[in-house]
Amino acid sequence: GQNHLTPSLLYNKVLNILSSQPEIEKIGHLKLTIVPHIHLSDFYQTLIQNERFALKSISAGKNGFAEIKLTPPKIKDWASLEQLVLKLKLTESSLEFLFEFHRQEVESMSAGLTFKNVKREIKRELLLKEAIYDFNQRLNSDVALQCIQSAFLDYRAQGWLATS
């Protein structure tokens, strides 16, 4: 018989040409690589380089935020932290940051001790006119590091760090 070119088959053929992947009979969804804006990338790279966190994943979050998942360094201060989710958003005038600290806390129950997953959030914002160099339009890493360290100080001040 003859091959009829249906819209579905045409879509698969175009996808095959564009992606150089083997032809797919049925497509559920496409996995896209998310590359955050250079200012956002500069910010999380500053955190990785200075605070020794490891990059786990990058994805597109809700409401225009890029979501960066990081693993904490294996040191005593971060022992109870399972991961840091850094949500970053670029607006016309600022960079918005939400630090989500995901950790386990001990909860005493009548039957004994249990662990519960807890999320603590700290928000920060940098004005672009104060954080971006004029000459190369890149993020000032000193300003980024001050923002990161300020969020970490707030985290420590709340008593959320492991103390034993």
C-alpha positions as CSV (number, residue, x, y, z in Angstrom):
1,G,0.0,0.0,0.0
2,Q,0.7,3.6,-0.2
3,N,2.1,5.7,2.7
4,H,-0.3,8.5,3.5
5,L,1.3,11.5,5.2
6,T,-0.9,12.2,8.3
7,P,-0.3,15.3,10.5
8,S,1.1,13.0,13.2
9,L,3.5,11.3,10.8
10,L,4.6,14.7,9.4
11,Y,5.2,16.0,12.9
12,N,7.3,13.0,13.7
13,K,9.3,13.4,10.5
14,V,10.0,17.1,11.2
15,L,10.9,16.3,14.7
16,N,13.3,13.6,13.5
17,I,15.0,16.0,11.1
18,L,15.3,18.8,13.7
19,S,16.5,16.6,16.6
20,S,18.5,14.0,14.6
21,Q,16.9,11.4,16.9
22,P,15.5,8.0,15.7
23,E,11.9,8.4,14.6
24,I,9.4,8.2,17.4
25,E,6.0,6.6,16.7
26,K,4.1,8.2,19.5
27,I,5.3,11.2,21.4
28,G,4.2,11.9,24.9
29,H,6.2,15.0,25.6
30,L,9.6,16.6,24.7
31,K,12.3,17.2,27.3
32,L,13.7,20.7,26.8
33,T,17.1,21.8,28.0
34,I,16.6,25.0,30.1
35,V,19.3,27.5,29.9
36,P,18.8,30.4,32.4
37,H,19.6,34.0,31.5
38,I,23.3,34.8,31.9
39,H,22.6,36.9,35.1
40,L,20.8,34.0,36.7
41,S,23.6,31.6,35.7
42,D,26.2,34.0,37.1
43,F,24.3,34.0,40.4
44,Y,24.1,30.2,40.9
45,Q,27.7,29.8,39.7
46,T,28.8,32.2,42.3
47,L,27.0,30.1,45.0
48,I,28.6,26.9,43.6
49,Q,32.1,28.3,43.5
50,N,32.1,30.1,46.9
51,E,29.9,27.9,49.0
52,R,30.8,24.5,47.6
53,F,27.2,23.4,46.7
54,A,26.9,21.0,43.8
55,L,24.5,21.5,40.9
56,K,21.8,18.8,40.8
57,S,19.4,20.1,38.1
58,I,18.0,23.1,36.3
59,S,14.4,23.4,35.2
60,A,11.7,26.0,34.4
61,G,9.6,26.6,37.5
62,K,6.3,28.4,37.9
63,N,5.6,32.1,37.4
64,G,8.7,32.7,35.2
65,F,11.2,31.4,37.8
66,A,14.2,29.2,36.8
67,E,14.5,26.5,39.4
68,I,18.1,25.4,40.4
69,K,18.4,22.3,42.7
70,L,21.7,22.1,44.6
71,T,23.2,19.6,46.9
72,P,24.9,21.0,50.0
73,P,28.5,20.4,50.8
74,K,29.2,17.5,53.1
75,I,30.2,19.5,56.1
76,K,28.8,19.7,59.6
77,D,27.0,23.0,59.2
78,W,24.8,21.6,56.4
79,A,24.3,18.1,57.8
80,S,20.5,18.4,58.1
81,L,20.0,20.1,54.7
82,E,18.9,17.6,52.0
83,Q,18.9,20.2,49.2
84,L,18.8,23.9,48.4
85,V,16.3,24.9,45.7
86,L,17.2,28.3,44.3
87,K,14.3,29.9,42.4
88,L,15.6,32.8,40.2
89,K,13.7,35.3,38.2
90,L,14.8,38.3,36.0
91,T,12.5,41.3,35.8
92,E,13.0,44.6,34.0
93,S,14.6,46.2,37.0
94,S,15.7,43.4,39.4
95,L,16.8,39.8,40.0
96,E,14.5,38.0,42.4
97,F,15.7,35.0,44.5
98,L,13.9,32.5,46.6
99,F,16.2,30.2,48.7
100,E,14.2,27.1,49.6
101,F,16.1,25.1,52.3
102,H,14.8,21.5,52.3
103,R,15.8,19.6,55.4
104,Q,14.7,16.9,57.9
105,E,13.8,17.8,61.4
106,V,13.4,15.5,64.4
107,E,9.9,15.5,65.8
108,S,9.2,13.8,69.2
109,M,6.0,11.7,69.2
110,S,4.5,9.5,71.9
111,A,5.8,6.5,70.0
112,G,9.3,7.9,69.8
113,L,11.3,10.1,67.5
114,T,10.3,10.6,63.8
115,F,11.7,12.7,61.0
116,K,9.6,15.2,59.0
117,N,10.6,17.0,55.8
118,V,10.5,20.8,56.3
119,K,11.0,23.6,53.8
120,R,12.3,27.0,54.9
121,E,12.2,30.0,52.5
122,I,14.3,33.2,52.4
123,K,13.7,35.8,49.7
124,R,16.2,38.3,48.3
125,E,16.2,40.8,45.5
126,L,19.0,42.7,43.7
127,L,18.4,45.8,41.7
128,L,19.9,45.4,38.2
129,K,21.4,48.9,38.3
130,E,23.4,47.9,41.5
131,A,24.2,44.4,40.5
132,I,25.2,44.5,36.8
133,Y,28.5,45.9,35.5
134,D,28.0,48.6,32.8
135,F,31.0,47.6,30.8
136,N,30.1,43.9,30.1
137,Q,26.5,43.6,31.4
138,R,27.5,40.7,33.7
139,L,26.5,40.2,37.3
140,N,28.9,41.6,39.9
141,S,30.0,38.4,41.7
142,D,30.8,40.4,44.9
143,V,27.2,41.7,45.1
144,A,25.9,38.2,44.3
145,L,28.0,36.7,47.1
146,Q,26.8,39.3,49.6
147,C,23.2,38.4,48.7
148,I,23.9,34.6,49.1
149,Q,25.8,35.1,52.4
150,S,23.0,37.3,53.7
151,A,20.4,34.6,53.0
152,F,22.7,32.0,54.7
153,L,23.1,34.3,57.7
154,D,19.3,34.6,58.0
155,Y,19.1,30.8,57.8
156,R,21.6,30.4,60.6
157,A,20.0,33.1,62.7
158,Q,16.7,31.1,62.6
159,G,18.5,28.2,64.2
160,W,17.9,26.0,61.2
161,L,21.5,24.8,60.9
162,A,22.7,21.6,62.6
163,T,24.3,22.5,65.9
164,S,25.4,19.1,67.2
